[in-house]
Amino acid sequence: MSLPRFPEISPPISRDDAINYILASIALEELGLSHILNAEGEKIQYALGTLPGITGPNPTIDEIIEVNENVRDLLDSAVLNQFILKAKMDSALGASTLQGPTGATGATGATGPAGGATGPTGPTGPAGATGPAGATGPAGATGPAGATGPAGATGPAGATGPAGATGPAGATGPAGATGPAGATGPAGATGPAGATGPAGATGPAGATGPAGATGPAGATGPGGATGPGGPTGPTGPSFAQTGFSAFRTALGVTTSAQITGWSVLDPFYGNLGFDPTTGDFEVPETGRYSIKATINYSTTAALSVAVDDANPSFVVRRTSPSNDDLISGLFPVVNIDVALLIELRAILGNGTVTLAGDVELTQGEVVGLFYEADGLTVGLNLGGVGSEGIVWSMHRIA
């Protein structure tokens, strides 16, 4: 046989959602009980012939008594169901979701020393391309003329002209005109080249060529040693270390009173601020405190009268420096009104009252747990008739 399985809920519900669903289910059950009780009242009206618009069956006295017993049996079942719903509601309302605050952040540690030495320089990248040639500088000054070459050979003599006629010897005539010059002889060989003149001044430098591509980065040097850790921050407050948990066995009361005579023996425990004899707790440190109390009780005898307008309760009360009720819880009271037959308001013969809450308290304030009768005169055993007892605890949570 396979084990039962809970269906998967999507999307998942939170703890707060679950508590709200439980409270809603209690409200729906109460609504159903009200319809049942109304139906029982109409059944009695029908039997008595008082239901508007319908004539009754004219029952005998025995039949009316039988109807009344039948209604009473149903009311007993309804009352028992009320106890169960009350216990369920107390458990849901007493569930706590409070979480302690985060401790203070520690101070930042001192900065460690700088990293290690810079790694070696990477290799030089390749040379950039050669830039274009600069403009040609101006021509140098002309060197001095070379030495004159040797004279060429003398050309041949011209042909002799014809002899003139012998003139009479006369006076000597003027000299004849000079004959034409002979043809120029060929040019002599070229003389050797003159010495080279000095070099001209250097022209201006050409424009710088573009830079070559950057070489790859050198390898990263080793990391520096890790700096020392900063000092540890202060320890945050310990959660729920300040407080007490006490137990009280049965205590008989008939009027309002503070609950005294507590025990802090193992597994319970005390605190320097808690006096088990008087039941007073003097707050040792200012802060937020979680308060919880589970009080079992029973009546010392069967109830013979209704409680009328009394609303007995248990109260966690601050008694110094002022009187203030911090948390309170009413006794469970049966309050039933069935048309024409029963009007009943009475406390249960035994039950449990649960107190739970968180409050802000100041150092030196005094807190105690009290029973408030509010006019109820019925004798009670606080703590129950067995070993159930009363458990009361307070703890600093922030």
C-alpha positions in Angstrom: 0.0 0.0 0.0 1.4 3.4 -1.0 1.7 6.2 1.6 -0.5 9.3 1.2 1.0 12.3 -0.5 0.2 15.9 -0.3 -0.5 17.5 -3.7 2.0 20.1 -5.0 0.7 23.6 -4.6 1.7 26.1 -7.4 2.6 28.8 -6.8 3.9 27.7 -3.3 2.1 29.4 -0.3 4.0 31.2 2.5 3.7 30.6 6.2 1.5 33.7 6.6 -0.8 32.5 3.7 -1.2 29.1 5.5 -2.3 30.8 8.7 -4.8 33.0 6.9 -6.2 29.9 5.2 -6.7 28.2 8.6 -8.5 31.2 10.0 -10.7 31.4 6.9 -11.6 27.7 7.3 -12.6 28.3 10.9 -14.9 31.2 9.8 -16.6 29.0 7.2 -17.2 26.2 9.8 -18.7 28.8 12.2 -21.0 29.9 9.3 -22.1 26.3 8.7 -22.8 25.8 12.5 -25.0 28.9 12.5 -27.2 27.5 9.7 -27.5 24.2 11.6 -28.5 25.9 14.8 -31.1 28.1 12.9 -32.5 24.9 11.4 -32.9 23.3 14.8 -34.7 26.4 16.1 -37.1 26.3 13.2 -37.7 22.6 13.9 -38.7 23.5 17.5 -41.0 26.2 16.1 -42.6 23.8 13.8 -43.2 21.3 16.6 -44.8 24.0 18.7 -46.8 25.3 15.8 -45.2 28.8 16.0 -43.4 28.7 12.6 -44.9 31.6 10.5 -47.0 30.4 7.6 -47.1 26.6 8.6 -49.5 24.8 10.9 -47.8 22.5 13.4 -48.7 18.8 14.0 -50.2 19.4 17.5 -47.7 17.1 19.3 -48.1 15.5 22.7 -45.9 16.5 25.7 -43.7 13.3 25.2 -43.1 14.3 21.5 -42.1 17.8 22.5 -39.7 16.4 25.1 -38.3 14.0 22.5 -37.7 17.0 20.1 -36.1 19.0 22.9 -33.7 16.1 23.7 -32.8 15.7 20.0 -32.0 19.4 19.8 -30.0 19.2 23.0 -27.9 16.3 21.6 -27.1 18.4 18.5 -26.2 21.4 20.7 -23.8 19.2 22.7 -22.0 18.3 19.5 -21.9 21.9 18.4 -20.3 23.0 21.7 -17.6 20.3 21.4 -16.9 21.5 17.9 -16.6 25.1 19.2 -13.8 23.9 21.6 -11.9 22.3 18.7 -12.3 25.5 16.5 -11.2 27.7 19.5 -8.0 25.6 20.0 -7.3 25.7 16.3 -7.7 29.5 16.2 -5.5 30.0 19.3 -2.7 27.9 17.7 -2.9 29.8 14.4 -2.9 33.2 16.1 -0.1 32.2 18.5 2.2 31.2 15.6 5.2 33.6 15.4 7.1 34.6 12.3 9.4 37.1 13.8 13.1 36.9 12.9 16.0 38.4 14.8 17.8 41.4 13.3 21.1 41.1 11.5 24.2 41.8 13.6 26.1 45.1 13.0 28.7 44.9 10.1 32.3 44.7 11.2 34.7 47.6 10.4 36.6 47.3 7.1 40.1 45.9 7.4 43.2 48.0 6.5 44.1 48.1 2.8 46.9 45.6 1.9 50.2 46.8 0.3 50.5 47.5 -3.4 51.0 44.7 -5.9 54.5 43.3 -6.8 57.1 45.1 -9.0 56.2 46.0 -12.6 56.9 43.1 -15.1 59.7 43.5 -17.7 59.1 45.6 -20.8 57.7 43.6 -23.8 59.9 43.1 -26.9 60.1 46.1 -29.4 57.6 45.9 -32.2 58.8 45.7 -35.8 60.2 48.9 -37.5 57.6 51.0 -39.4 57.8 51.3 -43.2 60.5 53.8 -44.6 59.0 57.3 -45.1 59.2 58.9 -48.6 62.6 60.6 -49.7 63.0 64.2 -48.8 63.1 66.9 -51.5 66.5 67.4 -53.4 68.6 70.1 -51.8 69.8 73.1 -54.0 72.8 72.5 -56.3 76.2 73.2 -54.9 78.4 76.2 -56.1 80.3 75.7 -59.4 83.8 74.5 -58.9 86.9 76.6 -60.3 87.8 76.2 -64.0 90.2 73.4 -64.9 93.8 74.3 -66.2 94.1 75.3 -69.9 95.0 72.3 -72.1 98.2 72.5 -74.3 98.1 74.4 -77.7 97.1 72.4 -80.8 99.7 71.8 -83.5 100.3 74.6 -86.1 98.3 74.1 -89.2 100.2 73.9 -92.7 101.1 77.1 -94.5 98.9 78.4 -97.2 99.8 78.1 -101.0 102.1 80.8 -102.4 100.4 83.3 -104.6 101.7 83.8 -108.2 104.6 86.1 -108.7 103.7 89.5 -110.0 104.9 90.8 -113.3 108.1 92.4 -113.1 107.2 95.9 -113.1 109.5 98.5 -114.1 111.6 99.1 -111.5 109.7 101.7 -110.2 109.3 102.6 -106.9 108.8 99.9 -104.7 105.1 99.4 -104.5 103.2 99.0 -101.4 103.2 95.7 -99.7 100.6 93.4 -101.0 97.6 92.6 -98.9 98.0 89.8 -96.5 96.6 86.6 -97.9 93.7 85.0 -96.2 94.3 83.0 -93.1 94.8 79.3 -93.5 92.1 76.9 -92.4 91.9 76.3 -88.6 93.7 73.1 -87.6 91.7 70.4 -85.7 91.1 71.0 -82.0 93.6 69.6 -79.6 92.6 66.8 -77.3 90.4 67.7 -74.3 92.4 68.4 -71.2 91.9 66.4 -68.0 88.7 67.3 -65.9 89.2 69.8 -63.2 89.1 68.8 -59.5 85.5 68.2 -58.1 84.1 71.3 -56.4 83.0 71.0 -52.7 79.6 69.3 -51.9 76.6 71.5 -51.7 74.8 72.0 -48.4 72.6 69.1 -47.1 68.9 69.5 -48.0 66.2 69.6 -45.2 65.2 66.2 -43.7 62.2 64.5 -45.3 58.9 64.2 -43.4 58.9 61.4 -40.7 57.2 58.2 -41.9 54.1 56.8 -40.0 54.8 54.9 -36.7 55.0 51.2 -36.9 52.4 49.0 -35.4 52.6 48.6 -31.6 54.3 45.4 -30.5 52.4 42.8 -28.4 52.2 43.6 -24.6 54.8 42.0 -22.4 53.8 39.2 -20.0 52.1 40.3 -16.7 54.4 40.4 -13.7 53.5 38.1 -10.7 50.8 39.4 -8.3 51.8 41.1 -5.0 51.4 39.3 -1.7 47.9 39.4 -0.1 47.5 42.2 2.5 46.8 41.2 6.1 43.0 40.7 7.0 41.2 43.6 8.7 40.3 43.2 12.4 37.1 41.1 13.2 34.0 43.3 13.7 32.3 43.3 17.1 30.0 40.3 17.9 26.3 41.1 17.3 23.8 40.6 20.2 23.0 37.0 21.1 19.5 36.1 20.2 17.2 35.1 23.1 20.0 34.8 25.6 18.4 37.2 28.0 15.2 35.9 29.6 13.5 33.1 31.6 11.1 30.1 31.4 9.1 29.2 34.5 6.5 26.6 35.5 3.6 26.8 38.0 1.6 23.8 39.3 -2.1 24.1 40.3 -3.1 27.3 42.0 -6.6 27.8 43.5 -8.2 31.3 43.0 -11.7 32.8 43.3 -10.8 36.5 42.7 -8.3 38.5 40.6 -4.6 37.8 41.6 -1.0 37.8 40.4 0.3 34.3 39.7 3.2 33.7 42.1 5.3 30.7 43.4 7.0 29.7 40.1 9.6 27.0 39.6 12.7 27.4 37.4 14.1 23.9 38.0 15.3 21.9 34.9 14.1 21.8 32.2 13.0 25.4 33.0 15.5 28.2 33.8 15.6 31.6 35.5 17.2 35.0 35.1 18.8 37.5 37.5 15.8 39.8 36.9 13.1 37.1 37.6 11.8 36.5 41.1 10.1 33.1 41.2 8.5 33.7 44.6 6.7 37.0 43.7 6.4 36.3 39.9 8.0 39.7 39.1 10.3 40.1 36.1 12.5 43.2 36.2 13.7 44.0 32.7 17.5 43.7 32.7 18.2 45.4 29.3 16.2 47.8 27.0 15.0 46.1 23.8 12.2 44.0 22.2 11.0 41.0 24.2 9.0 37.9 23.1 6.3 36.9 25.6 4.6 33.5 25.7 2.3 31.9 28.3 0.2 28.7 28.2 -2.3 28.6 31.1 -4.4 25.4 31.7 -7.3 25.7 34.1 -10.3 23.8 35.4 -13.3 24.8 37.6 -13.4 23.4 41.2 -17.0 22.4 40.9 -19.8 22.1 38.3 -21.3 25.4 37.2 -24.7 26.2 38.7 -25.0 29.8 37.5 -24.4 31.7 34.3 -21.5 34.2 34.1 -23.7 37.0 32.8 -21.6 39.8 31.5 -18.3 38.7 33.1 -15.2 38.3 30.8 -12.5 36.6 32.9 -9.0 36.7 31.3 -5.3 36.2 31.8 -3.0 39.3 31.4 0.7 40.0 31.1 0.9 43.4 32.8 3.6 46.0 33.3 3.3 47.1 37.0 6.2 49.6 37.2 6.8 52.5 36.5 3.1 52.5 35.3 0.2 50.0 35.2 -0.3 48.8 31.5 -1.8 45.6 30.1 0.7 44.3 27.5 -1.0 41.0 26.3 -4.3 39.5 27.4 -6.4 36.4 26.5 -10.1 35.8 27.4 -11.4 32.5 28.9 -13.4 30.5 26.3 -17.1 31.2 27.0 -20.1 29.2 25.7 -22.7 31.8 24.4 -25.7 30.1 22.9 -29.2 31.4 22.2 -31.7 28.9 20.8 -35.1 30.5 20.0 -37.7 30.1 22.7 -35.8 27.5 24.7 -32.2 28.2 25.9 -30.1 31.3 26.6 -26.7 30.1 28.0 -23.5 32.0 28.7 -20.9 30.1 30.8 -17.2 29.3 30.9 -15.9 25.8 30.0 -15.3 23.4 32.8 -11.6 23.2 31.8 -9.5 24.6 29.0 -6.3 26.3 27.9 -5.6 30.0 27.3 -2.5 30.9 25.2 -0.8 34.3 25.2 1.9 35.3 22.7 3.3 38.6 21.5 6.3 40.9 21.1 6.7 44.2 23.0 9.3 47.0 23.5 10.5 47.3 27.2 12.9 49.6 29.0 15.5 48.5 31.5 14.1 48.5 35.1 10.4 48.1 34.2 8.6 45.3 36.1 6.3 42.7 34.4 4.0 40.0 35.9 1.3 37.5 34.9 -2.2 38.0 36.3 -5.6 36.4 36.5 -8.5 38.9 36.1 -11.9 37.6 37.4 -13.9 40.6 36.0 -16.8 39.7 38.4 -16.5 35.9 38.0 -16.9 34.2 41.4 -16.5 30.6 40.4 -13.5 28.8 42.0 -10.7 27.9 39.6 -7.6 25.6 39.6 -5.1 27.6 37.6 -2.8 24.9 36.1 -5.5 22.3 35.8 -6.2 19.3 38.0 -3.3 17.1 36.6 0.3 17.9 35.7 -0.5 20.3 32.9 0.4 23.5 34.9 1.3 27.0 33.6 4.3 27.8 31.5 5.4 31.5 31.2 8.5 32.7 29.3 10.0 36.1 28.2 13.2 36.6 26.1 15.0 39.5 24.6 15.1 39.2 20.8 16.5 42.5 19.7 
